[in-house]
Amino acid sequence: MRYMIVLAICICGCAESASDGPSRYQISGEVLLNGKPVVAGTVQFEPDASQGNRGPMAIAEIHEGRYETDYGKGVVGGPQKIIIEAFDGNGEPGTSTMLGRPIPGGPFRTRADIPKENGTFDISVQS
């Protein structure tokens, strides 16, 4: 019986630590390329390990110049490498080109220090 209790404690402890991870924050904002809204695409946030930031990546879709991370799957905050895949938005729904043609010069990259809180964060890149 004593072994069963110890086993149960170990299992609960392992399950709890597996769900524990860095806090993730829900963010949204505007995405501009050369000062104009990105019509369609994706924005990827990758914690910048060279700046001591670690954790899972986050990806959000861009629609009409705006993005929003999914609840519970947001950014860890801190220094990030940001990658923007931009498309012209002239694709056909339900096809592999539904976002349209890629904007020449992409993907577009930048770095930023994202606050460790829910909120807004606008992104502006140049081609």
Secondary structure, DSSP 8 states (H G I E B T S, - for coil): -HHHHHHHHHHHHHHHHHH-----B-EEEEEEETTEE--EEEEEEEE-GGGT--S--EEEEEETTEEE--TTS-B--EEEEEEEEEE-S---TTSTTTT-SB-TT-SEEEEEEE-SSSEE--EEE--
